[in-house]
Amino acid sequence: MIFIMYLHKSDISMNREETLAKLNSEIECVQNLLGTQYNEVIGVSRQQKLKSILNKMTNFHKKIKNNTFEISIVGLEKSGKSTFANAFIGNDILPSKDARCTYTATSIRFGSENVAKIEFYSDEQFDEDFHRKLELIGISDTRSWSEWTVNQLEQEIQKNASINSEQNNIVHDIAEILENKNSIQNLLGKSTLSFSGDELETEVREYIENPAIALAVKEIIIHSDKLSAMPNAILYDVPGFDSPTQLHKDQTRTWMKKSDAVILIVNADRPSFNDSLVKFFESVDKDDDGISIGEKLFVFANRADVATTLNENLQRIREELRNYRIMPSDLIQERLIAGSAKARLELNKGNESSSVLQSLREKGINSDGIDVIRNNLEIYNDTVRLSVMQQRIQKLRQHRTVDKSKKMW
């Protein structure tokens, strides 16, 4: 496990500069090797491998140079993920009602202007994904997705008595698509939509929470000037672990692996972890860098203001994180933060004497927890995550395909 939590800022900066300088040099070497003068020496297969290495190194260089820090916010449905995201970015953009309200993953990043861009699938992309779903439940059919009906789907399912629970989730996905077919058809291939200013809080939510619209959405990117406290961060608000929709589970796994850090939102008032949460963490062990998800995990115990036995509940959360091996035992104490996203939203409105804030103070918590977790994430990004990226770069060096003896790299 990598653990370097107390470097000086100057050391961190030097680490980044040194890493970038080495990467620059190695990128130039690979680019030279891919020049036409070495074609006969290297061969086609090795050139392809070098191009792959060059692409990865270029991406690492861009990420380190810009200090891009990707964070996914995960948890069960209705656990308060979107409320936390709104509190973290300081803008009430994302829908946060009691029912399920996240049908598509949304990324939020800093921008000088408040703008949201919504991109839709093309009909070809949507049809390809629809047929992939059919194949996963054992149906081979060449008809376009728009030619299907719910009744036809039910007839096909009746022919297959061996549908398992995972496939049942996919059946639910397909049925939801067909039930909303007309509205989805009207949106596929539609030009990217843009909303700005006050429209972010009034127009964008429907594209996240309404399945008749959200199922046609490929990507939502929101730029907010309220994220200025952490301008290098990109936040991903994703659907819940316990969503019955397989696509949502796949999205969540993808973002957890892709992200530099993962924030798990749990309920400080109801601390028990259910089967959906435990099984989900069992299903996604490591990220694309080979790092355990638990090692980049932070836990926010939300709704601490309404927890009647807060200390006992926090101890229960610690025990379950440890017993279910969701994160390493030595990280639990510093990575578990209790607070209230609702309290921060009240502060953002200028209501410093709200009952939510008062309740936190009565429980001995002097902070809503948002600044605490943000500070911990920044330290992690500047130390542990930088070291992980340096190790990943080292792995690329070890996979070089040109013989050292030729002294080309």
DRENGUPA-822641 format. One line per 4 residues: their letters; for each residue x negated, y negated, z negated of N, C-alpha, C, CB. Coordinates in steps of 0.02 Angstrom, whole numbers. Each point is the difference from the previous one (the first is absolute). Glycine has a CB too. Layout:
<recs>
A	X/Y/Z/X/Y/Z/X/Y/Z/X/Y/Z | ...
</recs>
This chain:
<recs>
MIFI	-42/60/0/42/-60/0/-44/-62/0/92/62/-61 | -71/-113/100/-38/-61/4/26/-49/-52/-23/18/123 | -24/-46/-162/25/-45/-54/-52/-54/-12/65/94/-53 | -54/-154/85/-48/-55/-5/39/-63/-13/-83/57/78
MYLH	113/-62/-135/49/-52/-11/-28/-69/-21/76/91/-31 | -142/-96/19/-23/-63/-29/-61/-29/37/43/40/-110 | -35/-53/174/-52/-34/38/13/-75/0/-15/103/73 | -40/-142/-71/7/-72/5/24/-18/71/-90/-19/-87
KSDI	123/-39/94/24/-21/65/-56/-6/51/92/-61/-58 | -151/36/36/-56/-7/46/-23/68/25/-35/-105/-59 | 36/156/15/-20/67/20/50/28/51/-54/19/-112 | 118/-33/100/52/24/46/-10/-31/69/81/14/-96
SMNR	-92/-81/97/-10/-35/63/-60/28/37/52/-103/-49 | -107/114/12/-60/27/31/13/70/27/-71/-69/-78 | 109/109/40/18/66/23/36/-3/67/7/39/-119 | 40/-84/124/38/-7/62/-46/-23/57/104/-26/-66
EETL	-146/-24/53/-44/-26/51/-49/53/25/11/-114/-51 | -39/152/4/-46/53/19/34/54/41/-67/-23/-103 | 128/41/81/37/51/36/17/-23/71/48/41/-108 | -27/-104/115/17/-27/65/-62/-4/46/92/-65/-53
AKLN	-149/46/24/-61/-4/40/-20/68/27/-38/-98/-69 | 42/150/27/-17/67/22/49/25/53/-50/24/-112 | 113/-39/101/50/21/49/-11/-34/67/82/18/-94 | -98/-83/93/-14/-36/62/-54/33/40/35/-105/-56
SEIE	-89/122/21/-57/32/32/19/68/30/-76/-59/-80 | 114/98/42/19/67/24/50/-4/57/-22/45/-115 | 68/-94/113/47/-9/55/-37/-17/64/88/-38/-81 | -139/-5/76/-40/-18/58/-36/61/28/-14/-115/-45
CVQN	-12/158/0/-35/61/22/46/46/39/-76/-9/-99 | 137/19/72/48/45/33/21/-30/67/41/41/-112 | -30/-106/114/18/-33/63/-55/9/52/69/-84/-64 | -132/79/42/-56/10/47/-2/72/25/-64/-90/-59
LLGT	78/137/14/-1/71/20/54/16/51/-45/28/-112 | 99/-66/109/55/11/47/-11/-36/66/77/13/-97 | -135/-46/104/-17/-32/63/-13/52/55/-48/-97/-63 | 55/77/124/-6/47/56/-69/33/5/83/-70/61
QYNE	-135/38/-87/-67/28/5/-9/65/-38/-41/-115/15 | 87/128/-63/-6/61/-40/51/54/18/-45/-72/-92 | 85/60/144/53/47/18/-24/72/9/59/-95/54 | -114/103/-18/-24/68/15/-29/32/-62/-23/-34/117
VIGV	-7/-5/-161/-32/27/-60/51/23/-52/-97/-75/21 | 150/35/-29/48/13/-54/54/50/21/-22/-115/-44 | 49/108/103/53/45/22/69/-26/-20/-79/94/-10 | 130/-70/46/68/-26/-8/28/13/-70/17/18/122
SRQQ	-24/43/-148/30/17/-65/-30/-42/-56/21/117/41 | -87/-127/-39/-32/-41/-52/19/-74/8/-95/82/-5 | 105/-103/66/22/-69/10/68/-11/-32/-64/-6/108 | 109/54/-101/67/-6/-30/-5/-4/-76/49/64/96
KLKS	-93/-24/-125/-9/-2/-73/-29/-67/-22/-18/125/0 | -30/-150/40/-29/-65/-17/52/-56/5/-111/41/41 | 155/-37/8/53/-50/7/47/1/-61/-6/10/126 | 20/51/-150/42/6/-60/-34/-31/-60/50/105/47
ILNK	-115/-91/-55/-39/-28/-55/-2/-76/5/-70/105/-6 | 59/-130/68/-2/-73/11/66/-33/-19/-83/18/92 | 138/13/-74/65/-27/-16/11/-4/-76/44/46/108 | -63/8/-143/8/0/-73/-46/-51/-34/31/121/6
MTNF	-93/-126/18/-46/-48/-29/24/-71/11/-95/80/18 | 122/-94/42/25/-67/15/58/-17/-45/-36/13/119 | 80/36/-132/57/-12/-45/-23/-13/-71/71/74/72 | -122/-35/-95/-27/-12/-67/-31/-69/-5/-21/123/-13
HKKI	-15/-143/66/-32/-66/0/51/-55/-7/-92/46/72 | 147/-40/-33/53/-51/-2/32/-3/-69/21/18/122 | -9/42/-151/34/2/-65/-44/-30/-55/63/102/38 | -128/-86/-38/-45/-25/-51/-11/-75/9/-57/113/-8
KNNT	49/-134/71/-12/-71/14/59/-43/-24/-71/31/98 | 132/-8/-83/60/-37/-19/23/15/-71/33/-1/119 | -66/49/-152/19/23/-67/74/20/-2/-88/-75/-50 | 110/108/104/70/22/3/13/53/-53/4/-26/123
FEIS	50/18/-160/16/45/-56/73/22/7/-85/-57/-77 | 95/119/98/67/26/13/27/36/-63/-27/12/123 | 88/-30/-143/30/26/-61/69/26/16/-66/-80/-72 | 81/143/56/67/26/9/36/3/-67/-37/67/101
IVGL	100/-86/-101/42/1/-60/48/58/6/-9/-127/-15 | 4/175/-30/38/62/6/39/15/-64/-86/44/80 | 132/4/-75/39/20/-58/65/32/22/-50/-92/-68 | 91/110/21/65/28/15/47/-54/27/-16/87/-89
EKSG	69/-66/124/50/-48/21/30/-35/-61/25/70/104 | -12/-135/-96/31/-41/-53/-45/-7/-62/111/37/42 | -177/-26/-32/-45/-8/-57/-23/-72/-9/-38/117/17 | 54/-160/32/-20/-70/-5/-60/-17/42/47/-1/-114
KSTF	-63/41/165/-58/-13/43/5/-68/34/-13/123/18 | 71/-136/12/8/-63/38/2/-60/-47/62/62/89 | -32/-53/-148/0/-54/-50/-71/-16/-21/114/34/-40 | -155/19/29/-70/-10/-17/-37/-36/56/2/104/-71
ANAF	9/-83/134/-33/-32/57/19/-73/4/0/109/61 | 64/-126/-72/22/-69/0/-36/-40/-54/112/35/45 | -118/-5/-105/-34/-34/-55/-74/-9/15/83/49/-80 | -114/2/111/-72/-2/15/-16/-55/51/-7/123/-25
IGND	50/-130/75/-14/-49/52/31/-68/-16/-5/92/84 | 48/-95/-135/29/-63/-21/54/-26/47/-107/-25/-53 | 141/71/88/52/-21/47/55/53/2/-85/-64/69 | 146/44/-75/56/47/-4/23/20/70/36/-50/-110
ILPS	-80/88/146/12/17/69/33/69/8/-98/-70/32 | 72/119/-69/21/69/10/65/16/-37/-120/32/14 | 164/8/15/62/18/-34/-14/42/-61/61/-4/109 | -24/-9/-163/-14/35/-63/63/16/-39/-110/-58/-5
KDAR	161/82/41/62/18/-34/-5/69/-29/65/-73/78 | -15/95/-118/-3/64/-35/1/60/46/55/-56/-95 | -17/52/150/2/56/47/-64/2/41/125/-7/6 | -134/62/34/-59/4/42/-3/-60/47/1/127/-8
CTYT	-57/-161/11/-2/-61/41/-62/-5/43/66/-55/-88 | -107/108/92/-59/-1/43/5/58/49/-70/-54/-91 | 88/39/153/6/50/52/-61/2/46/123/-13/-6 | -164/-39/2/-59/-2/42/-57/-34/-38/71/-2/105
ATSI	-132/26/-94/-57/-29/-34/-11/-72/24/-52/114/-12 | 34/-158/-35/-11/-70/16/-68/-21/-27/125/-24/-4 | -163/-13/45/-64/-25/-24/5/-75/-11/-62/91/62 | 31/-113/-117/0/-71/-18/-72/-23/-7/111/10/-59
RFGS	-128/-65/91/-68/-26/-3/2/-76/-5/-44/98/66 | -13/-128/-83/-3/-72/-8/4/-35/68/-69/14/-105 | 101/-71/106/2/-42/59/14/-72/-19/39/97/69 | -64/-144/-30/10/-71/-17/73/-20/9/-117/-24/35
ENVA	155/64/5/71/-11/9/39/63/-17/-24/-85/90 | 85/77/-113/43/58/-15/34/24/63/19/-42/-118 | -43/99/143/25/27/64/7/75/-5/-55/-94/63 | 109/121/-33/9/72/4/8/20/73/54/3/-114
KIEF	-89/51/133/6/26/69/26/71/-4/-96/-74/41 | 147/89/-1/32/65/1/-8/31/69/83/-36/-90 | -117/94/92/-11/34/64/42/63/3/-118/-45/6 | 148/58/51/44/57/9/-33/55/42/99/-77/-9
YSDE	-77/139/-2/-22/56/42/26/-10/71/-2/77/-100 | -35/-51/149/27/6/67/44/62/2/-101/-58/52 | 143/63/-1/42/59/6/-42/63/7/90/-70/52 | -146/65/-15/-44/58/10/-31/22/-66/-24/-39/117
QFDE	0/-9/-156/-30/16/-65/51/33/-46/-80/-96/13 | 140/69/-13/52/26/-45/20/70/22/42/-117/-22 | -36/128/88/20/65/26/-53/53/-16/65/-57/92 | -128/38/-86/-55/46/-15/2/21/-73/-69/-53/90
DFHR	81/6/-134/3/16/-71/62/42/-17/-62/-107/-25 | 117/93/59/61/39/-10/-11/73/18/70/-103/24 | -103/116/32/-13/69/20/-52/34/-45/28/-33/118 | -73/-7/-145/-47/30/-49/39/24/-61/-93/-77/39
KLEL	142/40/-60/42/20/-57/38/64/17/10/-120/-36 | 18/122/96/37/61/21/-44/62/-3/73/-72/74 | -134/64/-50/-47/57/1/-16/23/-71/-48/-42/107 | 45/-4/-153/-16/17/-70/55/41/-33/-68/-104/-7
IGIS	129/101/34/54/40/-28/18/58/48/45/-102/-61 | -91/115/108/8/59/43/46/-9/59/-21/64/-99 | 33/-126/121/44/-13/58/-43/-25/58/99/-26/-76 | -95/62/132/-35/-20/60/52/-22/51/-96/80/-22
DTRS	96/-144/39/52/-27/44/-28/-61/37/92/43/-77 | -79/-47/142/-29/-54/41/47/-60/7/-65/86/60 | 125/-82/-86/46/-56/7/-26/-62/-36/94/80/9 | -79/-138/18/-18/-63/-33/34/-4/-68/-15/-56/112
WSEW	-16/21/-159/29/-7/-67/69/-31/4/-115/-12/-48 | 127/-33/97/64/-35/5/56/46/24/-63/-105/22 | 46/164/4/51/47/23/27/45/-56/-55/-2/112 | 22/-1/-169/19/43/-56/57/-32/-39/-117/45/-7
TVNQ	155/-1/-28/51/-23/-47/-9/37/-66/81/-25/95 | -49/1/-147/-5/33/-65/29/71/4/8/-112/-59 | 47/120/95/31/66/7/-47/50/34/112/-55/6 | -147/32/46/-48/44/34/-56/20/-47/28/-54/110
LEQE	-51/7/-151/-53/14/-48/24/54/-50/-45/-118/12 | 106/109/-38/27/48/-48/7/69/31/61/-92/-57 | -42/96/120/5/65/34/-68/34/7/99/-43/63 | -149/4/-47/-68/28/6/-26/25/-68/-22/-77/97
IQKN	38/39/-149/-24/18/-67/33/65/-23/-19/-122/-28 | 82/132/45/35/61/-20/-31/63/31/104/-67/-10 | -140/58/65/-33/57/32/-62/21/-38/45/-38/110 | -70/-7/-151/-63/13/-36/13/3/-75/-66/-57/91
ASIN	67/116/-119/17/9/-71/-61/-7/-45/93/75/34 | -151/-87/-5/-62/0/-40/-28/-70/-12/-24/113/45 | 67/-163/-43/-21/-69/-11/-22/-8/-73/78/-42/91 | -139/18/-102/-24/-10/-69/13/-72/-22/-89/87/17
SEQN	71/-102/-79/16/-66/-28/-34/-57/37/14/54/-111 | -76/-44/133/-35/-51/38/34/-13/66/-108/33/-55 | 130/22/88/35/-7/63/68/-33/-10/-59/101/44 | 91/-89/-101/63/-33/-15/-7/-76/0/34/100/-67
NIVH	-92/-123/42/-14/-72/1/-3/-26/71/-62/11/-108 | 32/29/153/-5/-21/70/69/0/33/-117/47/5 | 158/3/-22/69/1/25/36/-64/-21/1/127/-5 | -11/-147/-58/30/-63/-25/-24/-59/42/7/48/-117
DIAE	-72/-50/134/-27/-54/41/37/-3/67/-112/13/-55 | 117/46/88/31/2/66/73/-20/-3/-80/91/33 | 116/-66/-83/71/-17/-7/9/-75/-10/22/114/-49 | -65/-144/9/5/-73/-12/-12/-39/64/-37/17/-119
ILEN	-9/7/160/-13/-32/64/63/3/44/-123/30/-8 | 152/30/13/57/10/44/62/-38/-25/-45/112/31 | 52/-118/-96/56/-38/-28/-6/-75/16/9/85/-92 | -70/-108/103/-11/-71/15/-25/-9/72/-26/-20/-122
KNSI	44/66/166/-28/1/67/13/-65/39/17/123/0 | 43/-147/-1/17/-59/40/-41/-61/-20/115/45/13 | -121/-58/-77/-37/-59/-22/-75/9/13/87/-22/-89 | -113/84/82/-71/13/13/-15/-11/74/-4/82/-95
QNLL	48/-57/139/-10/-8/72/-6/-74/20/63/106/19 | -25/-148/-52/0/-71/16/-65/-35/-20/124/0/-14 | -162/32/-31/-61/-32/-25/-64/27/30/61/-19/-105 | -60/81/130/-60/31/27/-26/-40/60/39/113/-39
GKST	-103/-128/39/-30/-38/55/11/-75/-6/16/98/70 | 18/-120/-122/12/-71/-10/-65/-37/-14/115/26/-45 | -121/-87/70/-60/-40/-12/-10/-13/-75/13/-53/114 | -75/43/-133/-16/-14/-70/38/-61/-24/-114/50/16
LSFS	145/-44/-75/36/-55/-30/-45/-36/-50/110/60/15 | -101/-125/-21/-38/-40/-49/49/-41/-42/-100/-5/78 | 87/4/-143/38/-41/-46/-49/-41/-41/96/84/-5 | -76/-144/-14/-45/-43/-38/37/-38/-54/-73/-10/100
GDEL	34/-18/-146/28/-42/-53/52/36/-42/-21/-97/72 | 77/65/-83/53/28/-42/31/63/30/23/-115/-41 | -33/126/106/29/59/32/-29/65/-28/16/-67/104 | -76/63/-134/-31/60/-28/43/30/-56/-112/-46/29
ETEV	147/3/-66/40/24/-56/73/13/20/-74/-64/-76 | 92/48/138/69/9/20/9/47/60/22/-113/-43 | -70/114/90/8/37/62/-38/66/1/16/-109/55 | -73/113/-88/-45/58/7/26/61/-36/-95/-79/11
REYI	129/70/-66/18/57/-43/40/54/37/1/-78/-95 | 42/57/140/42/48/36/-41/50/40/90/-87/5 | -148/64/20/-43/43/40/-39/49/-43/-9/-91/85 | 11/82/-150/-34/46/-47/50/48/-31/-85/-88/-23
ENPA	145/64/7/46/39/-42/60/30/36/-36/-72/-91 | 52/49/151/58/25/35/-21/54/50/58/-111/-13 | -41/175/1/-24/54/44/21/-9/73/4/74/-98 | 54/-105/110/23/-10/69/-48/-43/40/117/13/-40
IALA	-156/-53/5/-49/-44/32/-72/24/-14/80/-96/-10 | -93/113/-53/-68/16/-22/-28/62/36/27/-50/-110 | 15/98/129/-25/60/33/-30/-15/69/87/65/-61 | -70/-121/90/-28/-20/65/-64/-41/-7/115/3/47
VKEI	-131/-23/-109/-57/-44/-13/-64/41/-5/75/-81/-60 | -124/60/98/-66/33/-1/-44/-29/-54/10/24/123 | -8/-90/-131/-45/-33/-48/27/-68/-19/-98/60/49 | 91/-76/-113/16/-67/-25/-62/-29/-34/124/31/-16
IIHS	-145/-89/39/-58/-34/-30/23/-68/-25/-83/61/76 | 73/-73/-140/19/-64/-31/-62/-37/-22/111/48/-37 | -117/-111/57/-54/-44/-23/31/-49/-51/-65/11/111 | 33/-15/-169/27/-44/-53/-56/-43/-29/89/84/-27
DKLS	-76/-149/23/-50/-45/-30/-3/9/-76/18/-82/93 | 31/118/-122/1/11/-72/-51/52/-22/120/-31/0 | -151/66/48/-50/51/-17/-70/-30/-4/71/88/55 | -74/-153/-63/-65/-35/0/-45/21/-58/57/-96/55
AMPN	-29/123/-109/-41/23/-57/-42/60/19/86/-44/-79 | -66/80/132/-38/58/23/5/3/76/23/64/-109 | -54/-113/143/10/-7/72/-27/56/43/-4/-120/-21 | -41/161/-7/-29/55/39/42/63/-3/-112/-48/-22
AILY	166/47/-17/40/60/-11/53/9/54/-19/-12/-122 | 33/75/138/57/19/42/40/50/-41/-62/-20/111 | 125/3/-126/43/43/-41/48/39/45/-9/-81/-97 | 19/145/80/48/41/36/54/22/-49/-89/40/82
DVPG	150/-62/-69/58/22/-40/32/57/39/19/-117/-52 | -21/178/24/21/59/37/60/33/-34/-118/18/39 | 155/25/-2/57/35/-29/-20/45/-58/56/-4/111 | -7/25/-151/-13/39/-61/-19/72/13/79/-74/-57
FDSP	-113/104/8/-20/70/4/61/46/9/-98/-25/-72 | 153/6/40/58/45/-1/51/-17/55/-17/13/-122 | -4/-50/172/44/-12/57/15/67/33/-46/-117/17 | 109/129/4/16/61/35/-25/0/72/100/12/-74
TQLH	-127/-68/96/-21/-7/69/-74/19/8/85/-90/17 | -98/139/25/-68/24/9/-46/-54/28/45/115/18 | -19/-156/27/-40/-54/28/-27/-45/-55/68/4/105 | -26/-19/-155/-21/-43/-55/-57/32/-39/115/-47/-8
KDQT	-111/112/-5/-53/35/-36/-65/-1/40/85/73/-56 | -79/-63/121/-59/-1/43/-32/-70/0/50/90/72 | -8/-142/-70/-26/-69/-3/-38/-12/-64/95/-38/71 | -66/60/-126/-31/-12/-65/-67/36/-6/113/-13/-51
RTWM	-116/76/73/-64/37/0/-52/-37/42/62/109/-16 | -42/-132/75/-47/-34/45/-28/-62/-33/63/44/98 | -20/-85/-128/-24/-62/-30/-42/12/-62/100/-58/44 | -83/109/-83/-40/16/-59/-71/20/20/104/36/-61
KKSD	-110/2/115/-66/21/24/-38/-58/30/45/115/22 | -10/-157/14/-31/-56/35/-22/-56/-47/69/28/99 | -32/-37/-153/-12/-58/-44/-63/6/-41/122/-15/-5 | -149/-43/-14/-59/-2/-43/19/12/-73/-55/-79/80
AVIL	117/61/-98/25/11/-68/74/16/4/-87/-78/-50 | 112/114/-1/70/19/-3/28/-22/-68/-18/99/79 | 74/-136/-77/33/-19/-62/63/43/-8/-45/-120/8 | 46/161/-60/58/41/-15/44/-38/-49/-65/107/20
IVNA	128/-120/-1/48/-33/-44/39/52/-37/8/-99/77 | -12/97/-144/39/45/-42/45/-42/-46/-91/90/4 | 139/-57/-35/48/-35/-42/-20/7/-73/92/20/84 | -111/-76/-116/-20/1/-70/58/16/-46/-89/-83/27
DRPS	150/75/-2/59/15/-41/19/74/4/39/-117/19 | -55/149/38/14/72/9/-64/32/26/125/-19/24 | -170/39/-68/-68/18/19/-11/68/31/-32/-73/-89 | 79/118/87/-11/68/25/-9/1/75/67/44/-95
FNDS	-117/-6/118/-12/9/71/44/58/25/-119/-44/-10 | 156/33/65/42/55/25/-38/42/50/102/-70/-19 | -70/124/42/-33/47/45/-21/-32/66/68/90/-51 | -27/-137/77/-15/-32/63/-67/-36/-3/122/-13/23
LVKF	-134/-24/-77/-63/-37/-8/-58/48/-6/62/-95/-55 | -56/145/12/-55/47/-12/-17/38/64/35/11/-121 | 15/15/154/-11/39/61/-30/-42/55/94/75/-31 | -74/-138/34/-26/-44/53/-75/-10/-10/111/-57/10
FESV	-133/46/-71/-71/-10/-12/-39/65/13/26/-89/-84 | 6/145/72/-32/64/17/-9/8/75/49/50/-103 | -5/-81/142/-1/8/73/-49/-47/34/118/37/-6 | -144/-87/-29/-47/-46/31/-60/-7/-47/94/-64/60
DKDD	-145/105/-47/-55/7/-46/-54/-53/10/23/121/-2 | -47/-128/64/-56/-45/13/17/-46/59/-81/86/-44 | 44/-142/46/10/-46/55/-47/14/57/39/-86/-81 | -40/43/131/-41/11/59/-74/-5/-14/93/-44/68
DGIS	-112/16/-124/-70/-4/-20/-21/59/-43/8/-123/6 | 39/169/-18/-15/57/-43/4/-16/-74/-72/43/89 | 102/-101/-105/6/-22/-69/68/22/-28/-76/-99/22 | 77/125/-82/62/20/-32/46/-60/-7/-61/91/-62
IGEK	125/-81/77/49/-54/-7/0/-26/-72/71/49/91 | -79/-5/-140/1/-20/-70/-56/-48/-18/51/108/-25 | -107/-105/61/-56/-44/-16/10/-71/24/-73/99/7 | 121/-110/38/13/-68/21/71/-22/-22/-77/16/99
LFVF	103/18/-151/68/-12/-23/1/-48/-59/31/114/39 | 18/-160/-38/16/-44/-56/74/10/-15/-90/-86/32 | 108/82/-96/69/15/-20/29/-62/-35/-26/124/-11 | 82/-148/36/34/-56/-31/64/25/-32/-48/-81/84
ANRA	51/78/-151/59/20/-38/48/-59/-2/-66/83/-70 | 112/-84/118/47/-55/8/57/4/-51/-29/-5/123 | 64/-50/-131/57/-4/-46/-19/11/-73/73/40/94 | -134/-61/-111/-22/7/-69/43/-43/-47/-116/22/39
DVAT	149/-72/-11/41/-45/-41/62/35/-28/-40/-95/69 | 64/149/-36/61/34/-23/-15/67/-33/63/-57/91 | -127/74/-96/-19/64/-32/8/-6/-76/-81/26/95 | 124/15/-124/13/-5/-72/-57/31/-42/123/4/25
TLNE	-158/44/4/-58/31/-34/-59/-3/47/75/78/-68 | -100/-138/80/-50/-12/51/-65/39/-12/49/-112/17 | -76/109/-77/-64/33/-14/5/76/10/-28/-90/-81 | 83/119/57/10/72/9/8/17/74/54/7/-113
NLQR	-19/-50/150/10/12/71/-65/-4/40/115/-46/-13 | -157/-3/-5/-65/-6/34/-44/61/-14/8/-124/-8 | -4/149/-54/-38/61/-16/25/59/41/-21/-44/-117 | 86/47/127/30/54/40/-25/-4/73/102/0/-75
IREE	-106/-61/101/-24/-10/68/-73/22/5/80/-95/17 | -121/77/-67/-71/21/1/-5/75/1/-32/-104/-63 | 72/137/21/-3/73/-5/21/33/66/24/-8/-122 | 26/-20/154/24/31/62/-49/-13/57/118/-14/-39
LRNY	-149/-44/41/-52/-13/50/-57/50/-8/31/-122/1 | -47/137/-64/-55/47/-15/22/72/13/-45/-80/-85 | 102/100/59/22/70/3/14/22/72/48/-12/-114 | -20/-34/154/15/18/70/-59/-16/47/121/-21/-23
RIMP	-176/-2/-7/-62/-14/37/13/-49/57/-42/113/-29 | 82/-163/15/14/-51/50/-58/-49/7/123/12/-25 | -158/-25/-31/-60/-40/4/-50/24/-53/66/-100/43 | -132/88/-32/-50/23/-48/12/-29/-70/-81/9/95
SDLI	70/32/-146/14/-20/-69/-38/-62/-21/21/119/-26 | -83/-126/49/-41/-57/-22/20/-66/31/-92/80/-17 | 139/-79/65/22/-62/31/68/-23/-26/-63/32/102 | 99/11/-137/69/-14/-19/7/-61/-45/23/121/10
QERL	-66/-127/-60/7/-54/-49/-5/-68/33/-47/75/-87 | -2/-84/131/-11/-67/30/45/-12/61/-117/5/-41 | 142/48/72/39/-8/62/75/0/-13/-92/56/61 | 115/-43/-122/72/-3/-16/15/-68/-30/5/125/-19
IAGS	37/-164/53/17/-68/-22/75/-5/-10/-100/-48/62 | 121/26/-120/71/-10/-15/20/-72/14/-3/92/-87 | 62/-102/114/23/-68/13/70/-1/28/-117/-34/19 | 134/-21/12/67/-8/28/-3/-44/63/50/13/-115
AKAR	-34/18/172/1/-39/62/55/-53/-3/-43/99/64 | 97/-83/-98/55/-48/-6/-22/-61/-39/82/94/4 | -124/-84/-55/-26/-56/-39/-40/-48/43/-3/73/-102 | -39/-45/148/-39/-43/43/45/-39/48/-96/81/-8
LELN	147/-49/33/47/-35/45/35/-57/-37/17/106/65 | -2/-95/-129/29/-54/-41/-49/-58/-7/70/84/-62 | -133/-67/50/-52/-52/-6/-6/-40/65/-61/70/-83 | 63/-33/140/-6/-33/65/56/-50/11/-56/102/45
KGNE	114/-91/-77/56/-46/6/-5/-56/-51/71/94/42 | -124/-93/-83/-9/-52/-51/36/13/-65/-13/-78/93 | 39/138/-101/38/17/-61/-46/34/-50/107/13/68 | -144/-53/-106/-49/26/-48/31/23/-65/-83/-75/51
SSSV	147/63/-62/32/19/-63/54/53/12/-23/-114/-46 | 16/153/99/51/51/17/0/55/-53/-13/-26/123 | 68/62/-128/6/55/-48/-48/57/17/119/-30/-19 | -136/37/83/-48/52/21/-68/-13/-29/64/17/107
LQSL	-88/-79/-100/-65/-18/-27/-1/3/-76/-19/-74/99 | 74/53/-130/6/3/-72/-4/72/-25/69/-104/2 | -37/149/33/0/70/-19/-71/30/4/118/11/40 | -156/-30/11/-69/23/6/-42/-23/-59/11/-1/125
REKG	-3/-62/-143/-39/-28/-55/18/35/-66/-5/-111/59 | 68/126/-68/20/36/-61/-31/69/-5/107/-64/2 | -124/93/55/-32/66/1/-76/-4/-2/98/43/64 | -123/-105/-73/-72/-9/-6/-36/-6/66/6/61/-104
INSD	31/-72/159/-30/-7/66/3/-74/19/34/118/34 | -93/-148/-26/-4/-71/13/-2/-17/74/-58/-12/-108 | 63/63/150/-5/-10/72/51/44/35/-122/-29/-10 | 145/6/69/45/42/39/-37/57/35/74/-98/17
GIDV	-141/97/-20/-40/55/26/-23/-9/71/60/72/-76 | -31/-118/113/-17/-9/71/-72/-24/9/120/-25/24 | -139/-26/-62/-68/-26/6/-52/51/-24/44/-116/-16 | -25/156/-34/-45/52/-26/-16/51/54/46/-17/-117
IRNN	6/43/149/-12/51/51/-35/-30/61/102/63/-40 | -87/-126/56/-34/-32/56/-74/-7/-14/105/-62/29 | -123/42/-90/-70/-8/-19/-36/68/2/30/-99/-72 | 2/151/47/-30/67/1/-11/24/72/56/25/-109
LEIY	-9/-40/152/-7/19/70/-58/-36/34/123/22/4 | -132/-86/-20/-55/-38/30/-67/27/-22/73/-101/4 | -79/119/-68/-63/29/-25/-13/67/35/16/-57/-112 | 36/97/118/-6/65/33/-22/-8/73/89/46/-76
NDTV	-61/-94/111/-17/-11/70/-72/-21/9/119/-31/22 | -143/-12/-69/-68/-26/6/-53/49/-23/47/-112/-18 | -28/165/-16/-50/46/-27/11/70/25/-10/-71/-101 | 60/105/74/12/70/16/15/9/74/42/19/-116
RLSV	5/-58/143/19/11/70/-56/-16/48/117/-26/-31 | -157/-25/17/-58/-15/42/-48/58/1/13/-122/-25 | -24/152/-33/-45/57/-5/27/59/40/-37/-39/-113 | 104/50/111/31/54/39/-12/-11/74/88/16/-89
MQQR	-80/-78/112/-10/-14/71/-72/9/20/95/-80/-5 | -141/63/-40/-71/12/15/-14/75/6/-30/-105/-61 | 63/145/20/-9/73/6/29/26/65/5/9/-125 | 52/-38/146/31/21/63/-46/-16/58/115/-18/-49
IQKL	-146/-40/47/-47/-19/53/-59/48/1/34/-121/-12 | -57/141/-48/-55/47/-4/20/67/32/-41/-57/-105 | 103/78/97/23/62/31/-3/-5/76/74/22/-99 | -57/-81/125/-4/-10/73/-72/7/23/100/-76/-4
RQHR	-147/50/-35/-70/6/18/-20/74/3/-25/-111/-54 | 50/150/6/-17/71/-3/30/39/58/-7/-10/-123 | 60/-17/155/31/34/56/-25/-24/67/100/14/-70 | -153/-51/70/-27/-23/64/-19/60/42/-43/-106/-52
TVDK	51/99/116/-7/58/44/-63/-1/42/122/6/3 | -164/-58/-12/-61/-4/39/-58/25/-43/45/-96/68 | -86/138/-40/-56/30/-37/-47/-55/-25/8/104/70 | -23/-101/-136/-44/-49/-29/-68/-1/34/60/14/-107
SKKM	-83/43/129/-66/5/28/-7/-42/63/-10/114/-47 | 67/-132/80/-3/-41/60/-6/-74/-18/66/86/62 | -57/-101/-127/-9/-67/-26/44/-53/36/-118/33/-30 | 179/-11/45/47/-46/32/42/-36/-51/2/73/100
W	2/-45/-160/42/-33/-51/-29/15/-67/103/9/70
</recs>
